[in-house]
Amino acid sequence: MEPAEAGGGIAAARSSPAAVQATNDDAAASKLSCVNKGYMKDDCVHHFVRRATKRAPIINRGYYARWSVLRKLMLQFLGAGNGGTDQKRKQILSLGAGFDTTFFQLQGEGLAPYLYVELDFQEVTSKKAAIINHYTEMKEKLGPEATISIEKGEVTSTHYKLFSADIREIPKLDRVIHMAGMDPSLPTFIIAECVLIYLDPTSTDAIVSWASEKFSTAIFFLYEQIHPDDAFGEQMIRNLESRGCPLLGINATPTLGHKEKLFLDHGWKRAVARDMLKIYNDFIDSAERRRIERLELFDEFEEWHMMNTIVLHME
């Protein structure tokens, strides 16, 4: 994700496109660490990580909680209205998808939607297209009609599309959605994991408004940081700014209430925000929590209670 040119002040001047996009590599490495430790299953993520890295238990548990809540909400969306004539005609749109492999997992489980569209900057989508093209098991999940352009960073098949796009440019976003064959009248699940927080507030407002106006029936899944002013948040901000990827939007929406208001003020009828501690304790099944808590020694309880990230579920 590239930095915005307006609204970021000094932080924006330090924002590096390459540094922000490199957070995608961190996410893939964290997911692979979870997979290798037994938290979850993913047959494709290792293709996107050059060198496997063992993450600390708190990182593994946090990433698992993030993955688990997204998967649960997504499966609920895909399963809603089971038995209806249009049940299978649902679509998923992932903004700033990075190296995410969700489509390939869903396809392997026979759960993929009618259409799954991923967008990111061309530097990212070209790398992703090249990796997909290289591995037969991934190409086979696309079907024989799939076409891949590494140069353009595009993958097109009947049920999966990968395109490059700067999501801040709404007219271009409209065109790429049309090019991908998305139907605004179909139920749509929109994903933005640690994406909008890197944009200036004006760009974020425009994207949230666009999504509410574009799709007649939609859910927007947002995962990003909150509480920049507590001890954990201040250290997080310093770390990210030192890497050249400041969170340009965090001061505009620093709390759960601010996140909900962002969506309610821009056309969404309902918004529910929860921090990850509540998600872990109340949303993840107790038997599943017991399973993952036996996977490795965990003694970072103080840090775990300080971590402030949120899941926002809009309809």
N, C-alpha and C positions, 0 to 999 in steps of 0.2 A: 504494500500500500504506500503510495507516495504522499508526501506532505502537502498540505494546502498552502497556497501562496498568500492568502489573506487571513487575518484574524488570529494569527498565532504569535505575533510579536517576536521577541528574541528567541523563544523556543522554536518558532517556525524556521528561523534563520539557521538553526543548528540541525534541523531535520534532514536526514539523508534518505533518499529513495532506496538505496541499496540496503541501508540499515533496517528500515522498516520492513522491507520485503524479506530480510533475513530472519525476522521473527517467525516466518513460515517454516523455515528449516528447524527452528527450535521446537515448534509445535509437533512436527513430524518425528523428531528425535524423542520427544516426551511420550508420544503415543507408542512408538516402538518399545521404549523402556517399559511401559505398562503391559504391552503384549508379551514381551519376553518374560515378565515376572508373573504372568498368568491372570492379570486383572481383566483382560478382554481378549477377544479373538479378532484378528485382522490379517488376512492372507496377502495383502498387497503393500502395506505401509513400509516394509523393509526395502522395497524397491526405490523408495524416495529418500533413504538415509544412507549417506556414504559410510559412516562409521557409527556403529551402535554405541550408545552411551548409557550407562546405568545412572538413572536419576535418583535423588534422595527420596525416601519413602513419602515425605510430605508432598513432593511434586507428583509422584505416582498416584497418590490418593486423590489429590486435587484434580489431576487430569482425568482420572477415572470418573469422578463425580460429574465433571463437565460432559464427558462422553455419554455417561449413563442417562443424564437428564435429557440431553438432546435426542438420544435414541428412543427413550420412552415417549416423549412428546411426538416425535416423528412417526413412530409406529401407531400411536393413538390416532394421529391425523390420517395416516394411510388406511387404518382399519375402520374409521368412522363411516357410517352409512352402509355397512356391509350388507350385501344383498340387493342394493339398488342397481339400476341399469347403468348409472354413471360412476359406480364405485371405483373403478380402475382408472377413470379419467381425472387423475390428480397430478399436480406438478410441484416440483421443488426447485427453488431458485436460490443458489448459494452465492452471496456477494463476497468477493475477496476469498475465494475458495481455497487458494493455495494448493498444497499437496494432499488435500483431504481425499480419502478413499471410500467415503460412505456409499456412493453409488455402486461401486464394485462389490461391496459387502452385501448391499440390499439385493443386487442382481443375483449374486451367488446363492442367496437364501430364497429367491423367488418372491421378493417383497418390493422390488423396484417400482416406482410410480410410472405412469404413462409417459412423463417427460421429466428429466433431471438436467438442469442447466447450471453450469458453473461459469463465473466471471472472475477475472483478475487481470493484472497488468500483463502485457505481452511477455515481459522478461520471465514471468512466472509460468504463464500458459505454454510458452514455447518449450520450457524445460519439462513441463508435465506431459505435453504431447509427445516429446521425444522418449520419455520413459514408458509411456503407454504403448508407443509404437515398438519399443524394444522387447517387451515381454509378452509372449504369446498368450499366457493365461489372462492377461488384462484385455488384449485385443479380442480374444474369443468372447468375452462378456459383452462386447459392443455389437456383435453380429457381423455377418459377412458383408453387409452394405456400408460399413463404416469407412469414412475417409479421414485421413490425418495429414495436416500440414504443419510441420515443425516450424517452418519459416514464419507462418502467420500465427502460430500458437493456437491452432483450431483443431477440434475433433468433432465430427458430426456423425451421428448414427440415428437410428429411429427413435431411441428412447434416451439418448445422452448427447448433450452438446457442451463443448468447452470453447469459449470465446474470450478474446482479450477485450477489455473495456476499462476506461477510467470512469468509475461510477459517479464521480462528481459532476460529470457532464451529462445532464439529464436528457437532452435531445439525442445524444449518441447512445445513452442507455436505452432509450425508447427504441432506437433503430436495431440495436443488437437483440433486444427482447423479441422484436418482430422477426428478425432474421433467424432466431432460434426456434421459431414456431410456437411460442408460448401463447396460450389463449387466456386473456384477462378474465373471461367469464368462468373459468374452471377454478375449483378450490386450489389454493396455492400456499405452500409452506416456504417462507423466506428465512434464510439463515444469514446472520452476520456475527461471526465470532471474532472478537477483538479486531474489528475493522473500522467501524464508525468512530471509535474513540481516538483514532489517529488523525481524523479529519477536523477541520475547523468547524465550529458550531453552525455556521451558515450552510455549509455543504451537508452536514448531517440533517438539519431541518428540511432541506430540499429533498433529500433521499427519502426520509420518513413520509413526507407529504406525498411525494410521487408514488410510493408504494400503496398508500391508502387510497389514492385516486385511481391508480392503474388497475388494481385487482378488486373485483367485486366481493370476493370471499377469500380472506387470507388470514394466516397466522404469521407473525413475525417473531422469530427467535433471536434474541440478542444476548450475547455473553460478553461482558467487559468489566473494567475495573471501576471501583467507587472509593470514596473516602480518601482523597489525596492529602488531607491535613492531619491524619493520625500518624503515629510513629511508623507503622508498616507502610502506609501510603507515601509518606515523605521519602522513605528509603527506596521504594519502588520507583517514584518519580525521578530521583537522582540517578538510579541505575539505568533507566531507560534513556534519560537525557544524555548520560555519558556515552551511550551507544549510538547516539544520533537519531533516536526515534521517540521524541516526546509525545505524550498523550495530549494532543491539541484540544480535545473536546472535554477533558475530564472536569475542568473547573465550571463548565456550563451545566453539567449534570453530575454533581458529586455524590448524590445520595439516591437511595431507592425511590424516594418520592419524586426527585427531579427526573429520574429515568421514566417513571410512569407519566409524569406531566409532559415530557417531550412528545410522547405518542398521543396522549389525549388532546394536546393542543394542535396536533397536525393530522386530525381526521380519523383517528382510531377510536373505536367505541369502548374498548375495554383494555386495560393494561394491568398486569400483575407482575411485580418485581419481588424477587427473593434472593437473599444472599446465599452463598454456597454452603455455609454451615447449616442453615435451615434445610437446604436442598438435601444435603447429605443425611441429616438426622431424620427428616420427615418424609422425603420424597422417594428415597431409595429403599427398597424392600429390606426388612431387618435381616432376613436370612442371607441376602446378598451382601449386606454389610458385614455380617459375621464371616462370610467366606473370604472377602478381600482383606479383612483385618487379620486373618491368619497367614497371609502370604509373606509378610516380612515384619521385622521388629519395628515398632513405631513409638518414638518417645518425644516427638516434636509437638506436644499438645498445646503449649502456649502459643507457638507460631501458628498452629492450625486454627486456633480461635481468633487470631489477629487477622488472618487473611480475609481480604474484602474484595470479592468479585461477585457479580450478580448474574442471575438469569432473569430475563424479562420476556414475558409471554403475552403477546398482543393479539387481539382478534378484531 
